[in-house]
Amino acid sequence: MDANIKVSINRIYWSEYIKEIPRDNYFFFRSCIRQTFFPGAEQMFLNILSKNLNLNYKDDPDLTTCTGIGYHSDIIPLETVHTMVARHFSLMNESGYSNFVISCVTTFGVMTEALNMWHEFPETLEKTIENLYKTTKRTFELPKTIAHASDIIYLYRDEIAKQCIYKLINKKTGQPLKGVDHVGCHYAKIFPQHGVGGAEFPKVLSEMIKSWGGEVIDYPARRHCCGFGFRQYFIKETRGYSLTHSQVKFESMEPYQPDFIITNCPGCNMFMDRWQYVIQETTGKVYSVDGNGIPVLTYEEVAAILLGYDPIEIGLFMHQTDVLPLLEKIGVEFDKDRYLSLRSQCIKK
């Protein structure tokens, strides 16, 4: 085959993995659980949009839960989920925005599923229109684009790199820090066309690591689920399945000695952070050579650290696997005594 033809075919093939990401004017949909576990992460995203990238967004106080956890736990019926999604789109229409940007990967999955179902089965859209009007007297139009918040940071990763005070480089050795990317299942595994790189080649987080000076670590269980599993975690008797899924990942990445894990899903972030702490407290096993564990951060937290935001303002002291060793490797200057004091209040030994 002619080389030029082969290149052309490859470009056509890769075009299937490229999504449209809006460049400005975002209607922002917050996450329920992120505001509880890591409350600074979402605020860092909004700060970066407005202060570093000079972008416009709407943070609407009338938004509610997407019902995703209830839906995936078989508590909330599908018709209710669709009506809730429609209400959020109605609020977006009311505000004059058309680019819907979502903080939570579960919400992202719920809304892309609704859009896909309405497209494939138009009668479900008609029923949703009817239910929304019957319950709220509202109408709605579909968003022009739908994106996850990590898509936005991915889109502007190079601009962020230009503004970074720090890099993902070990200050003492000058070597790139090793990062493990963990992409949430509901980001691209359900409807691959909605994720950068699809389900096969997700690059939304790995490209951030590269742009910010780090080294991406590949390992056998890289695409393995974090183990959240709504049903298996909410029932105490099966919660061990969640822990062992994360354990598979930790044992798989351990030989590569990563300096950090970066995620784009609040559930993944919480469980990979928490389960390391649980394993350490119950068995004494630690998955890092320094005896601390592997810090687990969201993409906004990583971006905020490198841009020079205060680790305390970011809320890094709330992580159960301590982030301090990573901050020291990067060479971040901050009030360490206050950080340790706040951490001692959050993590009781």
Backbone hydrogen bonds, N-H to C=O, Kabsch-Sander energy under -0.5 kcal/mol:
donor,donor_aa,acceptor,acceptor_aa,energy
6,K,2,D,-2.2
7,V,3,A,-2.3
8,S,4,N,-2.2
9,I,5,I,-2.5
10,N,6,K,-2.3
11,R,7,V,-2.1
12,I,8,S,-2.1
13,Y,9,I,-2.5
14,W,10,N,-2.7
15,S,11,R,-1.6
16,E,12,I,-0.5
16,E,13,Y,-1.2
17,Y,14,W,-2.3
18,I,15,S,-1.1
21,I,19,K,-0.5
26,Y,56,N,-2.2
27,F,99,N,-3.1
28,F,26,Y,-0.8
28,F,58,K,-2.5
29,F,101,V,-2.7
30,R,28,F,-0.6
35,Q,31,S,-0.8
36,T,33,I,-0.9
37,F,33,I,-2.6
38,F,34,R,-1.8
41,A,38,F,-1.6
42,E,38,F,-0.6
43,Q,39,P,-0.7
44,M,40,G,-2.2
45,F,41,A,-1.7
46,L,42,E,-2.0
47,N,43,Q,-2.6
48,I,44,M,-2.7
49,L,45,F,-2.2
50,S,46,L,-2.4
51,K,47,N,-3.2
52,N,47,N,-0.8
52,N,48,I,-0.9
53,L,48,I,-2.0
55,L,49,L,-3.1
58,K,26,Y,-2.7
60,D,28,F,-0.6
60,D,58,K,-0.7
63,L,60,D,-1.2
71,Y,67,T,-3.0
72,H,68,G,-2.9
73,S,69,I,-0.9
74,D,71,Y,-1.6
75,I,70,G,-3.2
76,I,70,G,-1.3
80,T,77,P,-0.5
81,V,77,P,-1.9
82,H,78,L,-2.6
83,T,79,E,-1.8
84,M,80,T,-2.3
85,V,81,V,-2.6
86,A,82,H,-2.4
87,R,83,T,-2.0
88,H,84,M,-1.9
89,F,85,V,-2.0
90,S,86,A,-2.1
91,L,87,R,-2.1
92,M,88,H,-1.9
93,N,89,F,-2.5
94,E,90,S,-2.5
95,S,91,L,-1.5
96,G,92,M,-0.7
96,G,93,N,-1.1
97,Y,92,M,-1.6
99,N,25,N,-0.6
100,F,98,S,-0.7
100,F,145,T,-2.5
101,V,27,F,-2.6
101,V,99,N,-0.6
102,I,147,A,-2.5
103,S,29,F,-2.5
108,F,104,C,-2.2
109,G,105,V,-2.4
110,V,106,T,-2.5
111,M,107,T,-2.7
112,T,108,F,-2.3
113,E,109,G,-2.0
114,A,110,V,-2.0
115,L,111,M,-2.4
116,N,112,T,-2.3
117,M,113,E,-2.6
118,W,114,A,-2.7
119,H,115,L,-1.7
120,E,116,N,-2.6
121,F,117,M,-3.0
124,T,121,F,-2.3
125,L,121,F,-0.7
126,E,122,P,-2.1
127,K,123,E,-2.0
128,T,124,T,-1.9
129,I,125,L,-2.6
130,E,126,E,-2.0
131,N,127,K,-2.7
132,L,128,T,-2.8
133,Y,129,I,-1.9
134,K,130,E,-2.3
135,T,131,N,-2.0
136,T,132,L,-2.5
137,K,132,L,-0.6
137,K,133,Y,-1.5
138,R,132,L,-0.9
144,K,98,S,-1.9
145,T,98,S,-1.4
147,A,100,F,-2.6
149,A,102,I,-3.0
151,D,148,H,-1.4
152,I,148,H,-1.0
153,I,149,A,-1.7
154,Y,150,S,-2.4
155,L,151,D,-2.6
156,Y,152,I,-2.0
157,R,154,Y,-1.3
160,I,156,Y,-2.5
161,A,157,R,-2.1
162,K,158,D,-1.6
163,Q,159,E,-0.9
163,Q,160,I,-0.9
164,C,160,I,-0.8
164,C,161,A,-0.7
165,I,306,L,-2.5
166,Y,306,L,-2.3
168,L,212,W,-3.1
169,I,167,K,-2.6
170,N,175,Q,-3.2
171,K,329,K,-3.5
174,G,170,N,-3.0
177,L,168,L,-2.7
179,G,177,L,-0.5
179,G,215,E,-3.3
180,V,260,F,-2.2
181,D,179,G,-0.5
182,H,262,I,-2.7
187,Y,184,G,-1.7
188,A,184,G,-0.7
188,A,185,C,-0.5
189,K,185,C,-2.0
190,I,185,C,-0.5
194,H,191,F,-2.3
195,G,192,P,-1.9
197,G,17,Y,-2.8
197,G,195,G,-0.5
198,G,195,G,-2.0
201,F,197,G,-2.2
203,K,196,V,-1.5
204,V,196,V,-0.7
207,E,203,K,-2.0
209,I,205,L,-1.9
210,K,206,S,-2.0
211,S,207,E,-2.5
212,W,208,M,-1.9
213,G,210,K,-1.5
214,G,209,I,-2.5
215,E,177,L,-2.9
217,I,179,G,-2.8
218,D,216,V,-0.5
222,R,219,Y,-1.9
224,H,221,A,-1.5
233,Y,229,G,-2.4
234,F,230,F,-2.1
235,I,231,R,-1.1
236,K,234,F,-0.7
238,T,235,I,-1.6
239,R,236,K,-1.3
241,Y,238,T,-1.5
242,S,238,T,-0.6
242,S,239,R,-0.6
243,L,239,R,-1.5
244,T,240,G,-2.5
245,H,241,Y,-1.7
246,S,242,S,-1.7
247,Q,243,L,-2.4
248,V,244,T,-2.0
249,K,245,H,-1.4
250,F,246,S,-2.5
251,E,247,Q,-2.6
252,S,248,V,-1.6
253,M,249,K,-2.3
254,E,250,F,-1.8
256,Y,253,M,-1.7
257,Q,254,E,-1.9
259,D,178,K,-2.6
260,F,178,K,-1.4
261,I,295,P,-2.6
262,I,180,V,-2.9
263,T,297,L,-2.2
264,N,182,H,-0.9
269,N,265,C,-2.6
270,M,266,P,-2.4
271,F,267,G,-2.7
272,M,268,C,-2.5
273,D,269,N,-1.4
274,R,270,M,-3.0
275,W,271,F,-3.1
276,Q,272,M,-0.7
277,Y,273,D,-1.2
278,V,274,R,-2.6
279,I,275,W,-2.8
280,Q,276,Q,-2.3
281,E,277,Y,-2.4
282,T,278,V,-2.3
283,T,279,I,-2.5
284,G,279,I,-0.8
284,G,280,Q,-1.1
285,K,279,I,-0.8
291,G,288,S,-1.2
297,L,261,I,-3.0
297,L,295,P,-0.5
299,Y,263,T,-1.3
302,V,298,T,-2.2
303,A,299,Y,-2.4
304,A,300,E,-2.9
305,I,301,E,-2.4
306,L,302,V,-2.2
307,L,303,A,-1.8
308,G,304,A,-0.6
308,G,305,I,-1.1
309,Y,304,A,-2.5
314,I,310,D,-2.3
315,G,311,P,-1.0
316,L,311,P,-2.2
318,M,315,G,-1.8
319,H,316,L,-1.5
322,D,320,Q,-0.7
326,L,323,V,-0.8
327,L,323,V,-1.9
328,E,324,L,-2.3
329,K,325,P,-1.9
330,I,326,L,-2.3
331,G,327,L,-1.6
332,V,327,L,-2.4
334,F,332,V,-0.6
336,K,334,F,-1.5
339,Y,335,D,-2.0
340,L,336,K,-2.6
341,S,337,D,-2.0
342,L,338,R,-2.6
343,R,339,Y,-2.4
344,S,340,L,-2.1
345,Q,341,S,-1.1
346,C,342,L,-1.3
347,I,343,R,-3.1
348,K,346,C,-0.8
